[in-house]
Amino acid sequence: MKRFVNRSSVEGTVRAPSSKSMMQRAVAIASLGKSSCRLNGLSGCSDLFASIRAAEALGTKVELDGSSALITPGFCKPSDTVDCGEAGLTVRMFAPIAALQDHKFIFTGQGSLLKRPIDMVEDALIKMGVSCSTQNGFLPMCIEGPVSNNEITVDGSVSSQLITGLLIAYAHCDKSSRIIVNNLTSRPYIDMTIEILSHFGINIINKDYRVFEIEHGVRDDLEKYDVEGDWSGAAFIMVAAALAGTVTINNLSSQSSQGDKEILTIIKNSGAQISENGESITVHRSILKPFTCDATDCPDLFPPLCALAAGCNGKSRISGIHRLAYKESDRAAVLVEQFKKIGVGIQIEGNDMIINGGQVAGGAAESCNDHRIAMALAVAGLISDKGVTIEGAEAVQKSYPVFFEDLHDLGAEVQ
């Protein structure tokens, strides 16, 4: 599907989509409870459906009703195959959860997920005493539990998603557990996991992100859980406002543990005006100046920050590109390639990305099946000379299905 975004302004109010990361975590944790739990505030993104399919394959009954779902654990007989779609968090989170069962599962995936390495998952499960094998470090992956080792040491340098899965799984083992993590990246994502576990009555003792201790048998069964808004998706609307208008975004908690909340600080440093009122953030267009930031702990901000930098008159620098290699695309390379097509120069220097801002010519570019690339190109189109055409715009279904509709409703010229 193609979308065209012409030079235009945005103004109005929009509701931030529900947090994709929190939705997936909530499905996983609720699927391990002792009674049913209703999850509210869900959005129909494809990654959520991937996690729902995984929970169902492990024996959970999921009843969807609009923006809510009733999760009933242990209702069904487990399947043999777990299809994770293209959701990296789903496979890395549900693999340790599947390992709790005395059952053989085959984890599969689709599209880009088949090209993303999962050897770190295989290594961790073997350390847990679980039978696990992959196809040379890639899907499909065969897992047969149950877990027999409740203290393991793992490497956290590539992704924090596996650590999330381990924390959730060990929180539901038959004895207390201990996870030792070397070189952990993306600490805010671990904070998110610990926070949502605490809502379900599970206490994780975090010793400086190096050692995590989980006490056995401590859990409250929630009747309902409300999913908070997504700072990752809202970042694109904030950047759109900073570049081309004034927008108020509702459904954003300033107390959130989401690392992408850092977008507020970066936009302020670039010169945009921001006001906060409860769970609403208003961003006003202003003359923007180049910025420097480190996105190591919030790598999903790279695409919206490239769009922001394109509107700053000068060179902006973002550190942390080593975190981008195993996303839906090789995101650093794709950003360089696709922004070049619309007249924005990006260079890679070591671990840094330098964006030459000040003018966006426009033209045709591709999402490369990456939802965040599609949204970044669309936002850049708002300040382009001749508009931006995005091939593969349907990629936004992964996290923010109504992104183009929201942009249009705010007054952007979207075709």
C-alpha atoms as a printed R data frame, in Angstrom:
    type eleno elety resid chain resno       x       y      z
1   ATOM     1    CA   MET     A     1   0.000   0.000  0.000
2   ATOM     2    CA   LYS     A     2   1.206   3.501 -0.888
3   ATOM     3    CA   ARG     A     3   0.598   6.645  1.134
4   ATOM     4    CA   PHE     A     4   1.457  10.192  0.118
5   ATOM     5    CA   VAL     A     5   2.011  12.950  2.687
6   ATOM     6    CA   ASN     A     6   2.252  16.458  1.282
7   ATOM     7    CA   ARG     A     7   3.686  19.580  2.849
8   ATOM     8    CA   SER     A     8   0.999  20.645  5.330
9   ATOM     9    CA   SER     A     9   0.334  21.639  8.923
10  ATOM    10    CA   VAL     A    10  -1.199  19.762 11.845
11  ATOM    11    CA   GLU     A    11  -3.432  21.038 14.614
12  ATOM    12    CA   GLY     A    12  -5.820  19.481 17.098
13  ATOM    13    CA   THR     A    13  -6.037  16.709 19.678
14  ATOM    14    CA   VAL     A    14  -5.303  12.999 19.350
15  ATOM    15    CA   ARG     A    15  -5.259  10.041 21.729
16  ATOM    16    CA   ALA     A    16  -1.986   8.141 21.957
17  ATOM    17    CA   PRO     A    17  -2.299   4.485 20.961
18  ATOM    18    CA   SER     A    18  -2.038   1.880 23.714
19  ATOM    19    CA   SER     A    19   1.496   0.750 24.501
20  ATOM    20    CA   LYS     A    20   2.382  -2.204 22.291
21  ATOM    21    CA   SER     A    21   5.060  -3.334 24.745
22  ATOM    22    CA   MET     A    22   2.743  -3.141 27.755
23  ATOM    23    CA   MET     A    23  -0.077  -4.947 25.918
24  ATOM    24    CA   GLN     A    24   2.176  -7.865 25.035
25  ATOM    25    CA   ARG     A    25   3.574  -8.108 28.557
26  ATOM    26    CA   ALA     A    26   0.070  -7.977 30.045
27  ATOM    27    CA   VAL     A    27  -1.117 -10.841 27.826
28  ATOM    28    CA   ALA     A    28   1.874 -12.967 28.844
29  ATOM    29    CA   ILE     A    29   1.547 -12.348 32.580
30  ATOM    30    CA   ALA     A    30  -2.241 -12.738 32.640
31  ATOM    31    CA   SER     A    31  -1.903 -16.041 30.784
32  ATOM    32    CA   LEU     A    32   0.003 -17.450 33.775
33  ATOM    33    CA   GLY     A    33  -2.508 -16.479 36.466
34  ATOM    34    CA   LYS     A    34  -4.873 -18.677 38.441
35  ATOM    35    CA   SER     A    35  -8.069 -16.930 37.338
36  ATOM    36    CA   SER     A    36  -9.392 -14.787 34.501
37  ATOM    37    CA   CYS     A    37  -8.181 -11.215 33.980
38  ATOM    38    CA   ARG     A    38  -9.672  -8.572 31.705
39  ATOM    39    CA   LEU     A    39  -7.200  -6.365 29.837
40  ATOM    40    CA   ASN     A    40  -8.588  -2.971 28.839
41  ATOM    41    CA   GLY     A    41  -7.338  -0.336 26.410
42  ATOM    42    CA   LEU     A    42  -6.029  -2.685 23.731
43  ATOM    43    CA   SER     A    43  -5.381  -1.552 20.171
44  ATOM    44    CA   GLY     A    44  -5.553  -3.849 17.178
45  ATOM    45    CA   CYS     A    45  -1.879  -3.905 16.227
46  ATOM    46    CA   SER     A    46  -0.386  -7.021 14.679
47  ATOM    47    CA   ASP     A    47   2.202  -7.522 17.448
48  ATOM    48    CA   LEU     A    48  -0.601  -7.762 20.025
49  ATOM    49    CA   PHE     A    49  -2.328 -10.434 17.951
50  ATOM    50    CA   ALA     A    50   0.971 -12.329 17.715
51  ATOM    51    CA   SER     A    51   1.201 -12.427 21.522
52  ATOM    52    CA   ILE     A    52  -2.445 -13.471 21.801
53  ATOM    53    CA   ARG     A    53  -1.807 -16.343 19.379
54  ATOM    54    CA   ALA     A    54   1.204 -17.393 21.430
55  ATOM    55    CA   ALA     A    55  -0.795 -17.355 24.668
56  ATOM    56    CA   GLU     A    56  -3.541 -19.401 23.029
57  ATOM    57    CA   ALA     A    57  -1.004 -21.929 21.722
58  ATOM    58    CA   LEU     A    58   0.239 -22.385 25.285
59  ATOM    59    CA   GLY     A    59  -3.289 -23.213 26.495
60  ATOM    60    CA   THR     A    60  -4.860 -19.851 27.335
61  ATOM    61    CA   LYS     A    61  -8.360 -18.843 26.277
62  ATOM    62    CA   VAL     A    62  -8.542 -15.278 24.930
63  ATOM    63    CA   GLU     A    63 -11.913 -13.637 24.303
64  ATOM    64    CA   LEU     A    64 -11.609 -10.346 22.431
65  ATOM    65    CA   ASP     A    65 -14.315  -7.715 22.807
66  ATOM    66    CA   GLY     A    66 -13.470  -4.455 21.065
67  ATOM    67    CA   SER     A    67 -10.623  -2.831 22.968
68  ATOM    68    CA   SER     A    68 -10.602  -5.395 25.779
69  ATOM    69    CA   ALA     A    69  -9.791  -9.078 26.168
70  ATOM    70    CA   LEU     A    70 -10.672 -11.653 28.812
71  ATOM    71    CA   ILE     A    71  -7.660 -13.877 29.500
72  ATOM    72    CA   THR     A    72  -8.424 -17.295 31.040
73  ATOM    73    CA   PRO     A    73  -5.284 -19.349 31.812
74  ATOM    74    CA   GLY     A    74  -5.066 -23.114 31.419
75  ATOM    75    CA   PHE     A    75  -8.412 -23.385 29.681
76  ATOM    76    CA   CYS     A    76  -7.271 -25.211 26.555
77  ATOM    77    CA   LYS     A    77  -4.919 -28.004 25.623
78  ATOM    78    CA   PRO     A    78  -1.544 -26.618 24.432
79  ATOM    79    CA   SER     A    79  -0.807 -26.678 20.716
80  ATOM    80    CA   ASP     A    80   2.394 -28.003 19.210
81  ATOM    81    CA   THR     A    81   3.171 -24.882 17.136
82  ATOM    82    CA   VAL     A    82   3.542 -21.274 18.323
83  ATOM    83    CA   ASP     A    83   3.364 -18.765 15.447
84  ATOM    84    CA   CYS     A    84   4.970 -15.471 16.539
85  ATOM    85    CA   GLY     A    85   4.280 -13.600 13.298
86  ATOM    86    CA   GLU     A    86   6.900 -10.857 12.958
87  ATOM    87    CA   ALA     A    87   6.955  -9.958 16.663
88  ATOM    88    CA   GLY     A    88  10.421 -10.195 18.179
89  ATOM    89    CA   LEU     A    89   9.174  -9.584 21.717
90  ATOM    90    CA   THR     A    90   6.632 -12.401 21.358
91  ATOM    91    CA   VAL     A    91   9.199 -15.078 20.556
92  ATOM    92    CA   ARG     A    92  11.769 -13.895 23.102
93  ATOM    93    CA   MET     A    93   9.168 -13.484 25.854
94  ATOM    94    CA   PHE     A    94   7.012 -16.564 25.287
95  ATOM    95    CA   ALA     A    95   9.877 -19.012 24.737
96  ATOM    96    CA   PRO     A    96  10.887 -19.052 28.441
97  ATOM    97    CA   ILE     A    97   7.174 -19.140 29.367
98  ATOM    98    CA   ALA     A    98   6.639 -22.182 27.135
99  ATOM    99    CA   ALA     A    99   9.605 -23.816 28.860
100 ATOM   100    CA   LEU     A   100   7.581 -23.991 32.094
101 ATOM   101    CA   GLN     A   101   5.455 -26.756 30.592
102 ATOM   102    CA   ASP     A   102   6.241 -30.429 30.156
103 ATOM   103    CA   HIS     A   103   5.332 -30.180 26.491
104 ATOM   104    CA   LYS     A   104   7.135 -29.915 23.157
105 ATOM   105    CA   PHE     A   105   6.593 -26.658 21.248
106 ATOM   106    CA   ILE     A   106   7.825 -25.530 17.842
107 ATOM   107    CA   PHE     A   107   8.190 -21.741 17.637
108 ATOM   108    CA   THR     A   108   7.833 -20.330 14.133
109 ATOM   109    CA   GLY     A   109   7.553 -16.866 12.632
110 ATOM   110    CA   GLN     A   110   7.051 -14.902  9.464
111 ATOM   111    CA   GLY     A   111   8.827 -12.271  7.344
112 ATOM   112    CA   SER     A   112  11.651 -10.401  9.026
113 ATOM   113    CA   LEU     A   113  11.439 -12.471 12.219
114 ATOM   114    CA   LEU     A   114  12.880 -15.436 10.337
115 ATOM   115    CA   LYS     A   115  16.033 -13.365  9.731
116 ATOM   116    CA   ARG     A   116  16.465 -12.189 13.329
117 ATOM   117    CA   PRO     A   117  18.914 -14.283 15.403
118 ATOM   118    CA   ILE     A   118  17.548 -16.072 18.470
119 ATOM   119    CA   ASP     A   119  20.674 -17.915 19.553
120 ATOM   120    CA   MET     A   120  20.617 -15.945 22.825
121 ATOM   121    CA   VAL     A   121  17.204 -17.508 23.568
122 ATOM   122    CA   GLU     A   122  18.506 -20.978 22.799
123 ATOM   123    CA   ASP     A   123  21.528 -20.472 25.077
124 ATOM   124    CA   ALA     A   124  19.373 -19.213 27.963
125 ATOM   125    CA   LEU     A   125  16.847 -22.048 27.740
126 ATOM   126    CA   ILE     A   126  19.576 -24.658 27.727
127 ATOM   127    CA   LYS     A   127  20.991 -23.046 30.878
128 ATOM   128    CA   MET     A   128  17.492 -23.344 32.406
129 ATOM   129    CA   GLY     A   129  17.740 -27.083 31.898
130 ATOM   130    CA   VAL     A   130  15.344 -27.059 28.972
131 ATOM   131    CA   SER     A   131  15.724 -28.985 25.730
132 ATOM   132    CA   CYS     A   132  16.050 -26.374 22.994
133 ATOM   133    CA   SER     A   133  17.308 -26.328 19.406
134 ATOM   134    CA   THR     A   134  17.183 -23.822 16.534
135 ATOM   135    CA   GLN     A   135  18.121 -23.734 12.863
136 ATOM   136    CA   ASN     A   136  21.659 -22.393 13.276
137 ATOM   137    CA   GLY     A   137  20.440 -19.661 15.619
138 ATOM   138    CA   PHE     A   138  17.247 -18.829 13.721
139 ATOM   139    CA   LEU     A   139  13.635 -19.982 13.748
140 ATOM   140    CA   PRO     A   140  12.071 -22.485 13.836
141 ATOM   141    CA   MET     A   141  12.949 -23.326 17.454
142 ATOM   142    CA   CYS     A   142  12.029 -26.493 19.303
143 ATOM   143    CA   ILE     A   143  11.464 -26.217 23.082
144 ATOM   144    CA   GLU     A   144  10.621 -28.925 25.587
145 ATOM   145    CA   GLY     A   145  10.467 -28.169 29.318
146 ATOM   146    CA   PRO     A   146  10.043 -28.081 32.197
147 ATOM   147    CA   VAL     A   147  12.621 -25.756 33.774
148 ATOM   148    CA   SER     A   148  15.041 -27.516 36.140
149 ATOM   149    CA   ASN     A   149  17.608 -24.785 36.906
150 ATOM   150    CA   ASN     A   150  16.413 -21.711 38.803
151 ATOM   151    CA   GLU     A   151  19.646 -19.705 38.706
152 ATOM   152    CA   ILE     A   152  21.222 -18.703 35.395
153 ATOM   153    CA   THR     A   153  23.636 -16.138 33.966
154 ATOM   154    CA   VAL     A   154  22.790 -14.548 30.617
155 ATOM   155    CA   ASP     A   155  24.124 -11.860 28.294
156 ATOM   156    CA   GLY     A   156  21.869  -8.841 27.919
157 ATOM   157    CA   SER     A   157  23.899  -6.862 25.388
158 ATOM   158    CA   VAL     A   158  21.820  -7.664 22.289
159 ATOM   159    CA   SER     A   159  18.284  -7.326 23.618
160 ATOM   160    CA   SER     A   160  16.396  -6.878 26.872
161 ATOM   161    CA   GLN     A   161  13.400  -8.792 25.508
162 ATOM   162    CA   LEU     A   162  14.772 -12.157 26.580
163 ATOM   163    CA   ILE     A   163  15.286 -10.825 30.116
164 ATOM   164    CA   THR     A   164  11.618  -9.823 30.144
165 ATOM   165    CA   GLY     A   165  10.634 -13.384 29.239
166 ATOM   166    CA   LEU     A   166  12.926 -14.837 31.902
167 ATOM   167    CA   LEU     A   167  11.542 -12.539 34.611
168 ATOM   168    CA   ILE     A   168   7.953 -13.464 33.742
169 ATOM   169    CA   ALA     A   169   8.693 -17.186 33.492
170 ATOM   170    CA   TYR     A   170  10.729 -17.436 36.682
171 ATOM   171    CA   ALA     A   171   8.058 -15.471 38.540
172 ATOM   172    CA   HIS     A   172   5.815 -18.482 37.905
173 ATOM   173    CA   CYS     A   173   8.256 -21.300 38.719
174 ATOM   174    CA   ASP     A   174   7.732 -23.656 41.643
175 ATOM   175    CA   LYS     A   175  10.598 -22.160 43.636
176 ATOM   176    CA   SER     A   176  12.454 -18.878 44.070
177 ATOM   177    CA   SER     A   177  14.845 -17.906 41.282
178 ATOM   178    CA   ARG     A   178  17.839 -15.737 40.474
179 ATOM   179    CA   ILE     A   179  18.907 -14.237 37.132
180 ATOM   180    CA   ILE     A   180  22.386 -12.744 36.667
181 ATOM   181    CA   VAL     A   181  22.662 -10.451 33.640
182 ATOM   182    CA   ASN     A   182  25.852  -9.215 32.001
183 ATOM   183    CA   ASN     A   183  25.947  -6.036 29.878
184 ATOM   184    CA   LEU     A   184  22.232  -5.231 30.050
185 ATOM   185    CA   THR     A   185  20.949  -2.738 27.474
186 ATOM   186    CA   SER     A   186  17.604  -0.907 27.382
187 ATOM   187    CA   ARG     A   187  17.099  -0.750 31.130
188 ATOM   188    CA   PRO     A   188  13.788   1.134 30.758
189 ATOM   189    CA   TYR     A   189  12.249  -1.945 29.111
190 ATOM   190    CA   ILE     A   190  13.179  -3.999 32.168
191 ATOM   191    CA   ASP     A   191  11.638  -1.286 34.343
192 ATOM   192    CA   MET     A   192   8.431  -1.714 32.330
193 ATOM   193    CA   THR     A   193   8.443  -5.459 32.942
194 ATOM   194    CA   ILE     A   194   9.088  -5.090 36.661
195 ATOM   195    CA   GLU     A   195   6.374  -2.437 36.910
196 ATOM   196    CA   ILE     A   196   3.673  -4.524 35.260
197 ATOM   197    CA   LEU     A   197   4.678  -7.604 37.282
198 ATOM   198    CA   SER     A   198   4.230  -5.522 40.421
199 ATOM   199    CA   HIS     A   199   0.651  -4.732 39.343
200 ATOM   200    CA   PHE     A   200   0.051  -8.479 39.414
201 ATOM   201    CA   GLY     A   201   1.544  -8.713 42.909
202 ATOM   202    CA   ILE     A   202   4.940 -10.071 41.877
203 ATOM   203    CA   ASN     A   203   7.982  -8.429 43.444
204 ATOM   204    CA   ILE     A   204  11.286  -8.499 41.583
205 ATOM   205    CA   ILE     A   205  14.360  -7.575 43.602
206 ATOM   206    CA   ASN     A   206  16.540  -5.598 41.188
207 ATOM   207    CA   LYS     A   207  20.155  -5.326 42.281
208 ATOM   208    CA   ASP     A   208  21.553  -2.629 39.997
209 ATOM   209    CA   TYR     A   209  20.285  -4.379 36.832
210 ATOM   210    CA   ARG     A   210  22.934  -7.039 37.411
211 ATOM   211    CA   VAL     A   211  21.067  -9.514 39.580
212 ATOM   212    CA   PHE     A   212  17.315 -10.120 39.676
213 ATOM   213    CA   GLU     A   213  15.798 -12.195 42.464
214 ATOM   214    CA   ILE     A   214  12.252 -13.541 42.247
215 ATOM   215    CA   GLU     A   215  10.441 -14.944 45.272
216 ATOM   216    CA   HIS     A   216   8.263 -17.987 44.652
217 ATOM   217    CA   GLY     A   217   4.530 -17.994 45.311
218 ATOM   218    CA   VAL     A   218   3.854 -14.256 45.667
219 ATOM   219    CA   ARG     A   219   1.101 -13.111 43.325
220 ATOM   220    CA   ASP     A   220  -2.255 -11.351 43.317
221 ATOM   221    CA   ASP     A   221  -4.784 -12.327 40.694
222 ATOM   222    CA   LEU     A   222  -6.098  -9.136 39.098
223 ATOM   223    CA   GLU     A   223  -9.627  -8.935 37.775
224 ATOM   224    CA   LYS     A   224  -8.605  -6.233 35.324
225 ATOM   225    CA   TYR     A   225  -5.597  -4.299 34.038
226 ATOM   226    CA   ASP     A   226  -5.713  -1.041 32.052
227 ATOM   227    CA   VAL     A   227  -2.966  -0.626 29.453
228 ATOM   228    CA   GLU     A   228  -1.317   2.799 29.350
229 ATOM   229    CA   GLY     A   229  -0.614   4.938 26.293
230 ATOM   230    CA   ASP     A   230   2.404   4.410 24.062
231 ATOM   231    CA   TRP     A   231   5.203   6.970 24.149
232 ATOM   232    CA   SER     A   232   6.864   5.230 21.187
233 ATOM   233    CA   GLY     A   233   3.903   5.821 18.868
234 ATOM   234    CA   ALA     A   234   3.125   9.238 20.338
235 ATOM   235    CA   ALA     A   235   6.712  10.335 19.575
236 ATOM   236    CA   PHE     A   236   5.837  10.565 15.865
237 ATOM   237    CA   ILE     A   237   2.859  12.826 16.538
238 ATOM   238    CA   MET     A   238   4.965  14.997 18.859
239 ATOM   239    CA   VAL     A   239   7.613  15.391 16.174
240 ATOM   240    CA   ALA     A   240   4.904  16.192 13.601
241 ATOM   241    CA   ALA     A   241   3.692  18.986 15.870
242 ATOM   242    CA   ALA     A   242   7.221  20.279 16.529
243 ATOM   243    CA   LEU     A   243   7.760  20.491 12.778
244 ATOM   244    CA   ALA     A   244   4.380  21.593 11.513
245 ATOM   245    CA   GLY     A   245   1.835  22.830 14.034
246 ATOM   246    CA   THR     A   246   0.305  22.431 17.474
247 ATOM   247    CA   VAL     A   247  -1.055  19.128 18.758
248 ATOM   248    CA   THR     A   248  -2.271  17.857 22.117
249 ATOM   249    CA   ILE     A   249  -1.712  14.142 22.729
250 ATOM   250    CA   ASN     A   250  -3.871  12.516 25.420
251 ATOM   251    CA   ASN     A   251  -3.462   9.184 27.247
252 ATOM   252    CA   LEU     A   252   0.205   9.643 28.190
253 ATOM   253    CA   SER     A   253   1.362   9.093 31.762
254 ATOM   254    CA   SER     A   254   4.230  11.279 32.918
255 ATOM   255    CA   GLN     A   255   4.925   8.580 35.543
256 ATOM   256    CA   SER     A   256   5.413   5.899 32.889
257 ATOM   257    CA   SER     A   257   8.524   3.731 32.994
258 ATOM   258    CA   GLN     A   258   8.659   3.683 29.178
259 ATOM   259    CA   GLY     A   259  12.111   4.765 28.023
260 ATOM   260    CA   ASP     A   260  10.727   6.547 24.971
261 ATOM   261    CA   LYS     A   261   9.379   9.226 27.283
262 ATOM   262    CA   GLU     A   262  12.838  10.732 26.647
263 ATOM   263    CA   ILE     A   263  11.347  12.200 23.461
264 ATOM   264    CA   LEU     A   264  10.024  15.081 25.582
265 ATOM   265    CA   THR     A   265  13.501  16.149 26.686
266 ATOM   266    CA   ILE     A   266  14.942  15.877 23.188
267 ATOM   267    CA   ILE     A   267  12.144  17.890 21.573
268 ATOM   268    CA   LYS     A   268  12.531  20.573 24.234
269 ATOM   269    CA   ASN     A   269  16.276  20.706 23.579
270 ATOM   270    CA   SER     A   270  15.584  21.189 19.872
271 ATOM   271    CA   GLY     A   271  13.612  24.346 20.652
272 ATOM   272    CA   ALA     A   272   9.966  23.228 20.412
273 ATOM   273    CA   GLN     A   273   7.544  24.410 23.066
274 ATOM   274    CA   ILE     A   274   5.920  21.778 25.293
275 ATOM   275    CA   SER     A   275   3.239  22.050 27.964
276 ATOM   276    CA   GLU     A   276   1.961  19.240 30.185
277 ATOM   277    CA   ASN     A   277  -1.419  18.884 31.863
278 ATOM   278    CA   GLY     A   278  -2.149  15.617 33.621
279 ATOM   279    CA   GLU     A   279  -2.079  12.864 30.993
280 ATOM   280    CA   SER     A   280  -1.944  15.350 28.107
281 ATOM   281    CA   ILE     A   281   1.105  16.727 26.313
282 ATOM   282    CA   THR     A   282   0.875  19.711 23.953
283 ATOM   283    CA   VAL     A   283   3.678  20.369 21.470
284 ATOM   284    CA   HIS     A   284   3.948  23.701 19.595
285 ATOM   285    CA   ARG     A   285   5.958  24.323 16.440
286 ATOM   286    CA   SER     A   286   8.949  26.620 16.801
287 ATOM   287    CA   ILE     A   287  12.251  27.394 15.101
288 ATOM   288    CA   LEU     A   288  14.229  24.214 15.665
289 ATOM   289    CA   LYS     A   289  17.939  23.905 16.334
290 ATOM   290    CA   PRO     A   290  20.188  20.848 15.913
291 ATOM   291    CA   PHE     A   291  20.431  18.518 18.900
292 ATOM   292    CA   THR     A   292  22.684  15.821 20.308
293 ATOM   293    CA   CYS     A   293  21.368  12.823 22.234
294 ATOM   294    CA   ASP     A   294  22.098   9.229 23.219
295 ATOM   295    CA   ALA     A   295  19.337   6.785 22.232
296 ATOM   296    CA   THR     A   296  21.054   3.627 23.476
297 ATOM   297    CA   ASP     A   297  18.302   2.945 26.006
298 ATOM   298    CA   CYS     A   298  15.490   4.100 23.692
299 ATOM   299    CA   PRO     A   299  16.471   2.828 20.212
300 ATOM   300    CA   ASP     A   300  12.899   3.005 18.889
301 ATOM   301    CA   LEU     A   301  13.263   6.800 18.943
302 ATOM   302    CA   PHE     A   302  15.827   6.805 16.120
303 ATOM   303    CA   PRO     A   303  13.224   7.048 13.297
304 ATOM   304    CA   PRO     A   304  11.156   9.926 14.759
305 ATOM   305    CA   LEU     A   305  14.374  11.693 15.776
306 ATOM   306    CA   CYS     A   306  15.640  11.485 12.194
307 ATOM   307    CA   ALA     A   307  12.442  13.218 11.078
308 ATOM   308    CA   LEU     A   308  12.897  15.844 13.803
309 ATOM   309    CA   ALA     A   309  16.542  16.393 12.840
310 ATOM   310    CA   ALA     A   310  15.524  16.854  9.190
311 ATOM   311    CA   GLY     A   311  13.650  19.980 10.280
312 ATOM   312    CA   CYS     A   312  16.558  21.429 12.263
313 ATOM   313    CA   ASN     A   313  18.858  23.816 10.446
314 ATOM   314    CA   GLY     A   314  22.227  22.109 10.904
315 ATOM   315    CA   LYS     A   315  23.725  18.773 11.940
316 ATOM   316    CA   SER     A   316  22.159  16.671 14.702
317 ATOM   317    CA   ARG     A   317  23.898  13.679 16.258
318 ATOM   318    CA   ILE     A   318  22.255  10.580 17.755
319 ATOM   319    CA   SER     A   319  24.355   7.931 19.528
320 ATOM   320    CA   GLY     A   320  23.547   4.257 19.973
321 ATOM   321    CA   ILE     A   321  23.145   2.840 16.476
322 ATOM   322    CA   HIS     A   322  24.567  -0.526 17.603
323 ATOM   323    CA   ARG     A   323  21.055  -1.162 18.990
324 ATOM   324    CA   LEU     A   324  19.441  -1.014 15.527
325 ATOM   325    CA   ALA     A   325  20.843  -4.011 13.668
326 ATOM   326    CA   TYR     A   326  18.195  -6.574 14.626
327 ATOM   327    CA   LYS     A   327  14.968  -4.614 14.447
328 ATOM   328    CA   GLU     A   328  12.297  -5.143 11.784
329 ATOM   329    CA   SER     A   329  14.996  -3.972  9.388
330 ATOM   330    CA   ASP     A   330  18.668  -3.076  9.687
331 ATOM   331    CA   ARG     A   331  17.248   0.203 10.855
332 ATOM   332    CA   ALA     A   332  20.386   2.354 10.697
333 ATOM   333    CA   ALA     A   333  21.141   1.348  7.103
334 ATOM   334    CA   VAL     A   334  17.499   1.746  6.092
335 ATOM   335    CA   LEU     A   335  17.243   5.221  7.609
336 ATOM   336    CA   VAL     A   336  20.339   6.318  5.671
337 ATOM   337    CA   GLU     A   337  19.040   4.822  2.426
338 ATOM   338    CA   GLN     A   338  15.423   5.960  2.600
339 ATOM   339    CA   PHE     A   339  16.009   9.477  3.914
340 ATOM   340    CA   LYS     A   340  18.518   9.965  1.110
341 ATOM   341    CA   LYS     A   341  15.669   9.310 -1.327
342 ATOM   342    CA   ILE     A   342  13.755  12.288  0.099
343 ATOM   343    CA   GLY     A   343  16.773  14.585  0.094
344 ATOM   344    CA   VAL     A   344  18.025  14.247  3.689
345 ATOM   345    CA   GLY     A   345  21.661  13.278  4.157
346 ATOM   346    CA   ILE     A   346  22.529  10.893  7.009
347 ATOM   347    CA   GLN     A   347  26.013   9.641  7.772
348 ATOM   348    CA   ILE     A   348  27.209   6.928 10.134
349 ATOM   349    CA   GLU     A   349  30.303   7.652 12.235
350 ATOM   350    CA   GLY     A   350  31.149   4.801 14.558
351 ATOM   351    CA   ASN     A   351  28.214   4.442 16.945
352 ATOM   352    CA   ASP     A   352  26.709   7.792 15.908
353 ATOM   353    CA   MET     A   353  24.239   8.911 13.278
354 ATOM   354    CA   ILE     A   354  24.647  12.455 11.895
355 ATOM   355    CA   ILE     A   355  21.621  13.986 10.209
356 ATOM   356    CA   ASN     A   356  22.015  17.027  7.941
357 ATOM   357    CA   GLY     A   357  18.827  18.999  8.504
358 ATOM   358    CA   GLY     A   358  17.302  22.150  7.114
359 ATOM   359    CA   GLN     A   359  15.533  20.954  3.978
360 ATOM   360    CA   VAL     A   360  13.469  17.937  2.906
361 ATOM   361    CA   ALA     A   361  13.122  17.735 -0.871
362 ATOM   362    CA   GLY     A   362  10.567  14.911 -0.850
363 ATOM   363    CA   GLY     A   363  10.100  12.040 -3.267
364 ATOM   364    CA   ALA     A   364   9.379   8.321 -3.108
365 ATOM   365    CA   ALA     A   365  10.774   6.034 -0.402
366 ATOM   366    CA   GLU     A   366  10.049   2.623  1.125
367 ATOM   367    CA   SER     A   367   9.160   1.416  4.605
368 ATOM   368    CA   CYS     A   368  11.171  -1.799  4.102
369 ATOM   369    CA   ASN     A   369   8.398  -3.471  6.118
370 ATOM   370    CA   ASP     A   370   9.382  -1.412  9.167
371 ATOM   371    CA   HIS     A   371   6.504   0.403 10.880
372 ATOM   372    CA   ARG     A   372   8.716   3.087 12.406
373 ATOM   373    CA   ILE     A   373  10.414   3.855  9.088
374 ATOM   374    CA   ALA     A   374   6.987   4.335  7.470
375 ATOM   375    CA   MET     A   375   5.899   6.774 10.177
376 ATOM   376    CA   ALA     A   376   9.187   8.699 10.128
377 ATOM   377    CA   LEU     A   377   8.967   9.218  6.366
378 ATOM   378    CA   ALA     A   378   5.366  10.391  6.697
379 ATOM   379    CA   VAL     A   379   6.276  12.955  9.354
380 ATOM   380    CA   ALA     A   380   9.159  14.235  7.219
381 ATOM   381    CA   GLY     A   381   6.672  14.668  4.384
382 ATOM   382    CA   LEU     A   382   4.942  17.433  6.363
383 ATOM   383    CA   ILE     A   383   7.907  19.760  5.766
384 ATOM   384    CA   SER     A   384   8.981  18.488  2.339
385 ATOM   385    CA   ASP     A   385   9.070  20.579 -0.820
386 ATOM   386    CA   LYS     A   386   7.107  18.133 -2.971
387 ATOM   387    CA   GLY     A   387   5.643  15.605 -0.555
388 ATOM   388    CA   VAL     A   388   6.741  12.074  0.336
389 ATOM   389    CA   THR     A   389   5.336   8.847 -1.081
390 ATOM   390    CA   ILE     A   390   5.755   5.829  1.207
391 ATOM   391    CA   GLU     A   391   5.739   2.363 -0.342
392 ATOM   392    CA   GLY     A   392   4.736  -0.363  2.115
393 ATOM   393    CA   ALA     A   393   2.865   2.058  4.341
394 ATOM   394    CA   GLU     A   394   0.766  -0.837  5.706
395 ATOM   395    CA   ALA     A   395   3.728  -1.659  7.973
396 ATOM   396    CA   VAL     A   396   2.210   0.708 10.557
397 ATOM   397    CA   GLN     A   397  -0.235  -2.114 11.424
398 ATOM   398    CA   LYS     A   398   2.514  -3.579 13.586
399 ATOM   399    CA   SER     A   399   2.202  -0.906 16.290
400 ATOM   400    CA   TYR     A   400  -0.042   2.046 15.298
401 ATOM   401    CA   PRO     A   401  -2.749   0.888 12.851
402 ATOM   402    CA   VAL     A   402  -4.572   4.257 12.726
403 ATOM   403    CA   PHE     A   403  -1.451   6.409 12.366
404 ATOM   404    CA   PHE     A   404  -2.300   7.796  8.921
405 ATOM   405    CA   GLU     A   405  -5.920   8.372  9.941
406 ATOM   406    CA   ASP     A   406  -4.768  10.307 13.031
407 ATOM   407    CA   LEU     A   407  -2.381  12.375 10.910
408 ATOM   408    CA   HIS     A   408  -5.173  13.130  8.449
409 ATOM   409    CA   ASP     A   409  -7.608  14.084 11.216
410 ATOM   410    CA   LEU     A   410  -5.055  16.583 12.501
411 ATOM   411    CA   GLY     A   411  -5.154  18.349  9.135
412 ATOM   412    CA   ALA     A   412  -2.232  16.779  7.317
413 ATOM   413    CA   GLU     A   413  -2.661  16.237  3.585
414 ATOM   414    CA   VAL     A   414  -2.568  12.448  3.454
415 ATOM   415    CA   GLN     A   415  -3.533  10.440  0.375
